[in-house]
Amino acid sequence: MVATTIGGAVLAAPASADDVHGRCTGDGVRIRAAASASSGVLGLCYRDHRLAHRDVSADGQWDKVHDGDTGVSGWIAHGYWRW
């Protein structure tokens, strides 16, 4: 994956055709650098932003996503992702 940092936000490669797409279920949900509530915030997703699902944390509590509306990739708490 190719990533660029602009103004502190990580802009990752666009979602691929193999990604599973869903939506953010909240407003101002923190997209984090790692699967941890103490990890740095890369950006925010808002209700109905289109998210490409990339991975799940080992404990199942976090989802790695790419926000197609903002271009930010990172981790969100599992409850803020829906199909």
Protein Blocks (a to p, Z undefined) as FASTA:
>chain_A
ZZddeehiacdddddfkbccdddfbehiacdfbdcfkbccfbdcdehiacddfbdcfkop
accdddfknopacdddfklgcZZ
